[in-house]
């Protein structure tokens, strides 16, 4: 199992003195991030889809092994609510093509008020070329049905595993040959950090489903105070100790890596 470990976004002012030196201008944050991590999940694409030129600029500013997962625009998932997906999907992929070989999975995060419609999901996934990896993160409990699992498996889309407050909020279905995990908030003494044991448990869960031939993308979305950066580093270290192949993570000052079991 190759674990691509990163964070959901990189443009956070409170990451100064955590990942970004105090004197580093914001225009160089992506370069600094990509020197430490080999992947990022682009959350801002959800709020405002970057132009093809912006995506291309990201490609030029990052190393050849860098991978960008792109969160689909809310126009597709929250405004259209997956209806009439052809044009939004086409536009998303046209813009994201600027990333070239840096493009990783596309994430479809569904609104928590959107109830199950396996046919609608199938229609949307059919708009993506087979070469594009798509992860789906439903957030209403009605989606946990055999029909939904069948659609995901047939379309070779992965069910996004998700953690909220240190516990899974979705069934741990393996629906594709690759995986995707998002960690939203922990319950450590200093929230939203994660406890070491919780992260170790997620390493075990992933290893039980995917072996060395498969890719798994792991993104920490608990960004306040740099918690995502700290937890990503700890998670990567635990996974490496467990025998997984893990992409690079930054070397942080020792005091920042103090954790509780």
RALIN-V925001 format. One line per field, one symbol per residue. burial: # if it has 16 or more other C-alpha atoms within 10 Angstrom, else .. A space follows every 10 residues. Layout:
BEGIN
burial: ???
END
This chain:
BEGIN
burial: ########## ....##.### ........## .###.##### ######..## ##..##.##. .#...##### ########.. ##..##.##. .##.#####. .######### #..#.#.#.. #####..#.. ..######## ..#....##. ###.###### ######...# ..######## ######.#.. .#####.### .##..##..# ....###### ########## ########## ...####### ........#. .
END
